[in-house]
Amino acid sequence: MMFLDLLSKTVFLTEKVCLRVFVQVCDKSCKESMTEIFSETGVRQLTQMFLAIILFHTSEYILAIVIHGPSRVTLSSLLITKHYALAMLVSVLEYLVEIVLFPGMKQHWWISNFGLLMIVLGEIIRKTAIITAGRSFTHLIKIRREEHHRLVTEGVYRIMRHPSYSGFLIWSVGTQVMLCNPVSAIAFAVVVWRFFAQRIPYEEHYLKQFFGTEYVDYAQRVPSGVPFVN
């Protein structure tokens, strides 16, 4: 009986010690994880990400109001859909997982700064396209020509037919390059490119109806602005 009592106490003490060690390890791991997330790297990159998103969408909405008037603009001009929000959420989750497990991945500042440059460049190209097109620019594809609708070929439209799409592609991929998110960077590039590869032929079908040979000649001279999309 004494042996059984001693064995029971030994097992109990062993379990207690193991539990305490486990709690300490988990507590240390949690603290280390939070330290990585709120490190200078984490704070800087996540702040840049959220500022880029806020600037992009608020400027889209403000420009839509200035160009088309408040009465013709809805919250849809913010361009925030469920799929878009989900994609951004997944990218943030990827970032948090990687900065905790592989903090060194986020320390490649030349990659992060290159992504930041892509964000700025994409933003400039897209907003320049919107301002240049004026009332001819809309977030939704027009299937009927309106009186103010004209073929815009000046400015940035001399270089590419769809600069707003090109700008968004560069901007969206840039947000993930800036975060050093390899998975999301590739996913964003593929998904956004595929979306525009399907959208451009559909949109240009109506542009050819609106402007006839004038648009056909323009399309033959000027590239789309989206890689591998004629």
Solvent accessible surface area in square Angstrom, and as a share of the most:
residue,aa,sasa,rsa
1,M,173,0.77
2,M,169,0.75
3,F,143,0.60
4,L,105,0.52
5,D,76,0.39
6,L,115,0.57
7,L,88,0.44
8,S,70,0.45
9,K,133,0.56
10,T,68,0.39
11,V,72,0.41
12,F,126,0.52
13,L,104,0.52
14,T,72,0.42
15,E,106,0.48
16,K,101,0.43
17,V,90,0.52
18,C,77,0.46
19,L,113,0.56
20,R,142,0.52
21,V,76,0.44
22,F,128,0.53
23,V,85,0.49
24,Q,109,0.48
25,V,88,0.51
26,C,58,0.35
27,D,69,0.36
28,K,129,0.55
29,S,56,0.36
30,C,76,0.46
31,K,125,0.53
32,E,93,0.42
33,S,24,0.16
34,M,91,0.40
35,T,90,0.53
36,E,52,0.23
37,I,29,0.15
38,F,133,0.55
39,S,34,0.22
40,E,149,0.67
41,T,9,0.05
42,G,0,0.00
43,V,76,0.44
44,R,89,0.32
45,Q,0,0.00
46,L,24,0.12
47,T,64,0.37
48,Q,34,0.15
49,M,0,0.00
50,F,97,0.41
51,L,108,0.54
52,A,9,0.07
53,I,30,0.15
54,I,102,0.52
55,L,106,0.52
56,F,1,0.00
57,H,6,0.03
58,T,61,0.36
59,S,23,0.15
60,E,1,0.01
61,Y,59,0.22
62,I,102,0.52
63,L,32,0.16
64,A,7,0.06
65,I,51,0.26
66,V,111,0.64
67,I,35,0.18
68,H,39,0.17
69,G,20,0.19
70,P,100,0.63
71,S,111,0.71
72,R,134,0.49
73,V,19,0.11
74,T,86,0.50
75,L,130,0.65
76,S,82,0.53
77,S,12,0.08
78,L,43,0.21
79,L,51,0.25
80,I,97,0.49
81,T,81,0.47
82,K,181,0.77
83,H,154,0.69
84,Y,36,0.14
85,A,48,0.38
86,L,104,0.52
87,A,37,0.29
88,M,14,0.06
89,L,99,0.49
90,V,78,0.45
91,S,0,0.00
92,V,23,0.13
93,L,91,0.45
94,E,24,0.11
95,Y,0,0.00
96,L,49,0.25
97,V,83,0.48
98,E,17,0.08
99,I,3,0.01
100,V,46,0.26
101,L,112,0.56
102,F,115,0.48
103,P,43,0.27
104,G,45,0.44
105,M,59,0.26
106,K,0,0.00
107,Q,87,0.39
108,H,88,0.39
109,W,73,0.26
110,W,185,0.65
111,I,53,0.27
112,S,1,0.00
113,N,67,0.34
114,F,111,0.46
115,G,0,0.00
116,L,58,0.29
117,L,110,0.55
118,M,33,0.15
119,I,11,0.05
120,V,73,0.42
121,L,86,0.43
122,G,0,0.00
123,E,20,0.09
124,I,99,0.50
125,I,25,0.13
126,R,15,0.05
127,K,22,0.09
128,T,56,0.32
129,A,0,0.00
130,I,5,0.03
131,I,109,0.55
132,T,35,0.20
133,A,7,0.05
134,G,19,0.18
135,R,119,0.43
136,S,22,0.14
137,F,26,0.11
138,T,42,0.24
139,H,40,0.18
140,L,138,0.69
141,I,38,0.19
142,K,62,0.26
143,I,81,0.41
144,R,179,0.65
145,R,127,0.46
146,E,53,0.24
147,E,185,0.83
148,H,49,0.22
149,H,22,0.10
150,R,111,0.40
151,L,28,0.14
152,V,11,0.07
153,T,46,0.27
154,E,66,0.29
155,G,43,0.41
156,V,20,0.12
157,Y,21,0.08
158,R,176,0.64
159,I,114,0.58
160,M,27,0.12
161,R,16,0.06
162,H,12,0.06
163,P,1,0.00
164,S,8,0.05
165,Y,20,0.08
166,S,8,0.05
167,G,0,0.00
168,F,32,0.13
169,L,19,0.10
170,I,43,0.22
171,W,1,0.00
172,S,1,0.01
173,V,21,0.12
174,G,0,0.00
175,T,0,0.00
176,Q,0,0.00
177,V,27,0.15
178,M,0,0.00
179,L,0,0.00
180,C,12,0.07
181,N,2,0.01
182,P,61,0.38
183,V,101,0.58
184,S,6,0.04
185,A,16,0.13
186,I,120,0.61
187,A,44,0.34
188,F,20,0.08
189,A,36,0.28
190,V,89,0.51
191,V,97,0.56
192,V,18,0.10
193,W,86,0.30
194,R,151,0.55
195,F,108,0.45
196,F,9,0.04
197,A,24,0.19
198,Q,114,0.51
199,R,51,0.19
200,I,1,0.00
201,P,78,0.49
202,Y,111,0.42
203,E,34,0.15
204,E,14,0.06
205,H,95,0.43
206,Y,40,0.15
207,L,23,0.11
208,K,95,0.40
209,Q,114,0.51
210,F,28,0.12
211,F,22,0.09
212,G,31,0.30
213,T,106,0.62
214,E,103,0.46
215,Y,4,0.01
216,V,55,0.32
217,D,70,0.36
218,Y,6,0.02
219,A,24,0.18
220,Q,143,0.64
221,R,160,0.58
222,V,12,0.07
223,P,87,0.55
224,S,2,0.01
225,G,24,0.23
226,V,4,0.02
227,P,71,0.44
228,F,193,0.80
229,V,17,0.10
230,N,156,0.80
